[in-house]
């Protein structure tokens, strides 16, 4: 598509003339004796100014073409108030004279800006900048985003404006996500080779900035201020780590390898069911396309996570599924239990190797392992380690049915929850747990919503649907 467009542009005689004019203008400004790097930077600046003027003129022409009365999606509006507004673009600010309009026959009704709806301007930004900020806010802090585009000789608005845009776009995305995701699922097809559906739920701590109660001592270390404030001191706050939820659903091949993964998050003040419900929508979408797919849940042993997933599956009408405890977590438990009863490291290593081979080849392996460990309780009876050892045995007993790894693998499901734990790091950790980061609820919700959509490979399609909410059909009234 891009190469076809480029070919059409390059073959147009206006393009050749424009290149000559741009070259002449760049040389006149930079001077023929300057280095190529100066010539390049000047050329980029000149092209920025040209596109900026082009966009400004286009917006003004659209604004001037709007009549005294217009129909917006069939409703009649009349001109209300004139004003000059600076819109933002990748090439700089675009000052445009435009009118606000008010609904006819409605006293003191809300005003709208037909220019913005006609040109799909989002948060006073052009469509290209809006999507660019959305992607940047999904990827990381906007400081790095701004620095990168500044190095590319783009002319962005202030960082506070970018932050406001990113937060507003993420908040709107959060609001529209259920509806847009339903639209996307209608066109999403199972990847070729899909053998099963695997899902998981986990939690990850996020630093939240919370107002401190009056006269209460702080729990956040902060350098003591030696100079008085020149203005009102900020409200005292504490940084507390709260647990956010992360859910994943993967379409996997017969080796249990993820072909595509959708990722979802819920804030610390939300319930896990919010994430689970969206996971189940993807599960049902997969089963609608292929009702023979095996369904499985692979995660760690936290009871509240298993309860949440069970509720979700039953509510979705899924009748059969396979449950598996992450194999790495089981190995950790077995190693910890052995360390309490067997002092010889080589013996412990040999036992673990034998047990892992047995777990791979027999569903009854976990029964044999549990029985063997149960017979060794006398070795810790009366010792400080007795409580820890019994805790490991209880863990095995509670999750014994989820440790039939031969069956799990035969159904094409993974035996590890690496996808879900990886999502905790790639969605939440990398975006919200950077050095010095701390969050209020609105900002965290916006950032994680966009991050999860981006990491689920849905952002382009999601944006296409989201942007429709910022546009409308506008017609002048004769």
C-alpha positions, 0 to 999 in steps of 0.5 A: 500500500505504501509503496503504491502511494509512493510510486504515484506521488513520485510519478506526479510532475508536481512532486518533481517541482516541489523537490526542486523548490524544497531543495532551493529553499533549504540551500538558501537557508542552510548555505551551500558550504555547510555540512550535510547534517546541517542541510538535512536538519534544515530540510526537515525543518522546512518540510515541517513548516510546509506541512504545518502550513498545509494542515493549517490552511486545510483546517481553516478552509473546512471551518470557513465552509461550515454554514450558519446552521449544520446537521450533525448526525441528523441533529440541527445546530446553530453557530454560537461563538467564534474563537481562535484555537491552537490545534496540535500536530506532529509539525507544530501548532495550527491556529484556526479561527472556528465557531462552536455550535449549539443545538437548535431549540435547546436553551443553554445546551452543550456546545460542539465543534463541528470542525473537530468532528469533521476532521476527526480531531482528538483532544485538539490534536490531528489524527496522526498525532493522536494515534502517535501519542496513544502508541507512545503512552502505551509503550512508556513514559511520554518523556522518552516519546517526546525526546525521540520525536524531537530527535526526528525533528518533529514539533510536538506540543509541551510534555504537559499537553502530551500527558493530558492527551495520553491520559484522556485517550487512555481513559476513553479507551478504558470506557469504550474497551468492552464495546470495541473488543466485542467488535474486534472479536467478530473479525479475529480468526484463530491462528492456523495450528491452534490446538487449545486455549490456555488462560491464567490470572496473576497479581503484581504490585504497583506503587500508588500515590495516596493522600496521607490522613491528617496528622498521621506519620508518613511511611514514605522516605523523603529528603527533609526540606531545609528551605521554606516553601515559597507557595503552599506546600503540597498535600502530604502523600504516601506511596503504597504498593497495591496488587493489580490483576493481570489476565491472559488468554492464549491460542496455543499449538499442540506443543503448548506454544502461544500463537497469539495472546490477549492481555488484560489488567484490572486496577488494585481497587477492582475485583479479578472478575473484571479481568476474568470476564474479558478473558472468557469472551476470548475463550468463547470466541475461540470455541465458536470457531472451533468447538473441539479446542481443549480449554485449560487454566495454568497458573500458580496455586493462589486459591482466590485466583482459582476461584475467580477463574472457576466462577468465570468459566461456569458463568461463561457456560464452559463445561469442561476444562483442564487445570494445571499448577505452574510446573516451576512453582511445583519444583520450587515447593519440592526443592524447598521440602527436600531441603528441610529433610535431606542435607545432601545436595547431590541426593536432593538434585537426583531426587528432583531429576527423577521426580521431574522425569516421572511427572512428565511420563505419569499422571500418578507421579504426584501421588507417589511423590506426595506419599514419599514426602508424607513418610518423612514427616518424622524427620522434622517433627518437633523442629522449627521447620515442621510448620514449613514442611507441613505447609508444603504437604498441604499445598501438594494435597490441595493442588494434587489434581492440578499436577497431572502433567502428562494429561496436560501436555497430551491436551496440547496445553502448556505446563508453565504460566510463563505467558501470564507471569510475563504479562505481569512484567511486560504490561505492568512492570515495564510500564508502571514500575519504573524508577521513581514512578508512582500512580494515581488511579486515573493515570494508572488506568489509562496507561495500563489500558493502552499498554494491554491493548498494545501488547495484545496486538490490537492497537491499530484496530482498536484505534480505528474504532475508538477514533469513530467516537471523535467524528460525525457526519456534518452537513450544512443546512441550505 
